[in-house]
Amino acid sequence: MRNRLSASVSSDTERQTSNEFYMLNDVVRSLSWSNVTLTVEDRSTKQPRDLISRVNGRVQAGEILALMGPSGSGKTTLLNILAGRNKSSHGTAAVNDASIQASVYKKLTSFVEQEDALVGSLTVRETLEFAARLALPRSVLKAEKGTRVQNLIDSFGLKKQADTLIGTPIRKGISGGQKRRVSVASQLITAPKILFLDEPTSGLDSVASFEVISLLKKYAQQHQLIVVASIHQPSAATFQLFDKLLLLSQGQTCYFGAVSGVAPYFARLGMPVPDLMNPSEHILDLTNTDFDSEDEEGGTASQRLVTIQSAWKEQGNSDDVGTPILEKSDVFPDVQGLGLAHDLGIPVTLLQRLYLKSYRDIVTYWIRVAMYMGLAVMMGTVWLQLSTIQKDIQSFVNALFFGSAFLSFMAVAYVPAFLEDRAIFVKERANGLYGPLSFVVSNFFIGLPFLFLISILFATVTYWLISFRPDATAFFVHVMWLFLDLVAAESLVVLVSSLFPNFIIALALVAFANGLWMSVGGFLVPTGSLNVFWRYVFHYIDYQAYVFRGMMVNEFDGRTYRCAGNVVTGCSCAYESELSGQCKIDGKAVLQYYDYPTGQLGKTVGIMIGIIVVYRVLGYLALYFRK
């Protein structure tokens, strides 16, 4: 069955055409490391503790190495060290037995994360095309990029799924195993010579796991690729696909060598693999000390582990370990690099990808459009056809506050979409594709047309149903304030979610911030009556306060309202103005009550733009320093 499955999922890999010459690794013959050690301070004892201790290893071109060990053994830590992602370790790593510069090494390698950080609203082909545009330099022609994409689709058995969406929580897409194959293929677009994978079978069943590893093995053999993968507990069939095994426990080597030599080695230690038992399961049981109970011979798991580690130290100096490291080498001058983070083409590519995501994924903006339209209809019918009479003045004020405040508050719906985009950015940044500036710029500009659409639709419904000031100029000024309100609210979401990239925490903090802005904005408590602390610390940086002020001036400046009563029976005007003798209220009198001056439209808009810029810059800094 396994053979039939392998033949089925990888039938396309048999056709290695002449167009795939760039995939062939003809420069890296080996990857080796010696005495790799990572020491940290133990949080409880405050003493130095080795997460990785004097680990050696060597992998040849065309081989696939498994890093295995119990939970907490250090396999992911070692993988990050070998991939150049952890700079605080000691020891040496070499390519072709020579140390090389980190910048050159990064061009030779690629890394596949444990989690599939894919854009669910893109197809398989589009995912690989965008990966090519982001990763490959401009010297690679468009036709060649397309050829690489098609070759990878063929090689990883994805021809039938090429035009199928990856899948979102709402729209079904490809399977988990196919997603993992797409993740691997997207990292092979640059034709790396060394590929690192963190738990490539995590979350997959045994069939899908076998499928992924068998394709990796076939690809590694065909293109002489070096593959290093951390893996937890593979099935027996999957385990046999690996060429070599590096077994770790508590940061120390328990075995390194050919997978075929695992059973004989542990048999010599008096710990043979039982009949009909998965060898990988057996050796994980031997090296696991989480359940430190006595074994059949009366020894504890800790004692057994010490025996295994000591035995390896005594006889672990095989031909595969401890190769000499030569002087720094410059033998890779023509290695093709990744896309440059400062390349102006990167933000454009990100914009195009985000546009497709925003257009197709209803969670990003379309659900928000529906929410805002529902709010608009509700507002328009609750505050239906207000009149220019004294008793409706407060209703006009309430409608302006409610609309601006809740429009801002409902921006919390953007939190999950931004966190998804951020997860993709973190993965692509770690692989050296682009930096936070490109991400922040593209994220900002992609939201503007959608937010403007929401502003127009919301205002079109509410403005005329409520009977705000019947003037075209006033209407578009009203739309402008709604738009600035939404842009500022979304910028706040970006800042908070960049600082605290956790859905629950970000959601709670954004909601709290909106509640704070509502409280100190000048409606619930007039600005002049605010406590000194709240006024000077928060009111003047409250973007909702400036939106509310701008909307109030736009509505009441130049508009008059009838007082209660009439000139004959006597007038009762709630707001005193020069028009009180005519039984009218000048709208400016309402603005004076709230201490809102007129004629400061440009200044207020400038402050709003400044707040938006500050939010975005702080968001950029949070992404820049939080790696």
Secondary structure, 3 states (H helix, E strand, C coil): CHHHHHHHHCHHHHCCCHHHHHHCCCCCCEEEEEEEEEEEECCCCCCEEEEEEEEEEEEECCCEEEEECCCCCCHHHHHHHHCCCCCCCEEEEEECCECCCHHHHHHHEEEECCCCCCCCCCEHHHHHHHHHHHHCCCCCCHHHHHHHHHHHHHHCCCCCCCCCECCCCCCCCCCHHHHHHHHHHHHCCCCCCEEEEECCCCCCCHHHHHHHHHHHHHHHHHHCCEEEEECCCCCHHHHCCCCEEEEEECCEEEEEEEHHHHHHHHHHCCCCCCCCCCHHHHHHHHHCCCCCCECCCCCEHHHHHHHHHHHHHHHCCCCCCCCCCECCCCCCCCCCCCCCCCCCHHHHHHHHHHHHHHHHCHHHHHHHHHHHHHHHHHHHHHCCCCCCEHHHHHHHHHHHHHHHHHHHHHHHHHHHHHHHHHHHHHHHHHCCCCCHHHHHHHHHHHHHHHHHHHHHHHHHHHHHHHCCCCCHHHHHHHHHHHHHHHHHHHHHHHHHHHHCCCHHHHHHHHHHHHHHHHHHCCCCCCHHHCCHHHHHHCHHHCHHHHHHHHHHHHHHCCCEEECEEECCCEEECCCCCCCHHHCEEEHHHHHHHCCCCCCCHHHHHHHHHHHHHHHHHHHHHHHHHCC
